[in-house]
Amino acid sequence: MTLRAEEVNAFLAHFEEKKEYIRAFPGCNGLRLIRSVDQPNILFTYSHWADAADLEAYRHSELFKSTWTYVKTLFEERAEAWSAIVIADL
């Protein structure tokens, strides 16, 4: 997510408020917030889900909808999202 620089602290505060709810959502096996070293207004959330159905349930939840409604107002650029699987864990 590329945030407007002046909105980074607002995002961090919102993430702090919501992270335990996201982490406690059924099927969520992990949640990380990652920041770019070179561009501190670029952040990534990384979540690990038990299966695709759990992720879909989260994406259709009121928690996601309310969180995303707020967070997207902070963006400088359109956000991107990917789903991926681990093919090697070394």
N, C-alpha and C positions, 0 to 999 in steps of 0.2 A: 504494500500500500504506500503510495506516495502522498504524504500529508502536506498541507500547507504548513510551512515552518512555524508559524505562530499558533498552530493548533496541536502540535506534538504533545505538549503538556496536558491538554484537554483529553487527548486520546489516551495517554498513559494513565490518567486518573480514571477514565471510564473503564479501561481494561482492568485496572486494580479492583474496581467495584464489581465487575462482572466475572472475573476469572474463576472464582470458586464455583459459581453457578454453572459455567460452561464445563469445567473440569468434573463436576458432579453429575452432568447429564448422562443418562444411561448409554453405555457403550463408549464413552470417551475414556481412552486409556492413557492420555497424556496431552499436555498443552504447553506450548512454548511461545514466548514472544522474542523475536530476533530483530536486531537493528543493524542496518548497514554501517560498516566502519567508515566509509567515505562520505555517505550522505545521511546524516542523522535524522532526516525527515522521512526516510524510507524504512518501513517496518514490515515484518512478516509475522503472521501467526502460523504456527505449525501444530496441528492437532493429529492425534492418532486415534482411530476409531476401530472398534472390534470388527465391524463389517459395514458394507455400503448402506445397508438398511438403517443402521444407527445414525450414520452421517445424514442420510435423507430425513430421518425423523427430526434431527437437530435443525436442519435447514428449513423445516416447515413448522418449527416450534415458535411460540410467542417470544421466548428468550432470544432466539436468533433474529426474528423480525424486528423486535424493539431495539436490540443492540445495533443491528445493521442500519436501521433507519437513522439513528444518531450518527454512527461512525462515518457513513458515506457523506455527511455534510462537511466533514473535515478534510476531504481529499483535495489534492491539487490536480491529480490525474485519476482517470478511471482505474479502479482496482482490478487485479487479475487473480484468479483462483485456479488451482490445479488439484487433481486427485492423482495419487501415485502409490505404487507399492514398492516395498524394499525387495531388491533382488539379491543383495549381498549385505551382510551385517558383519563387518570385520573388527 
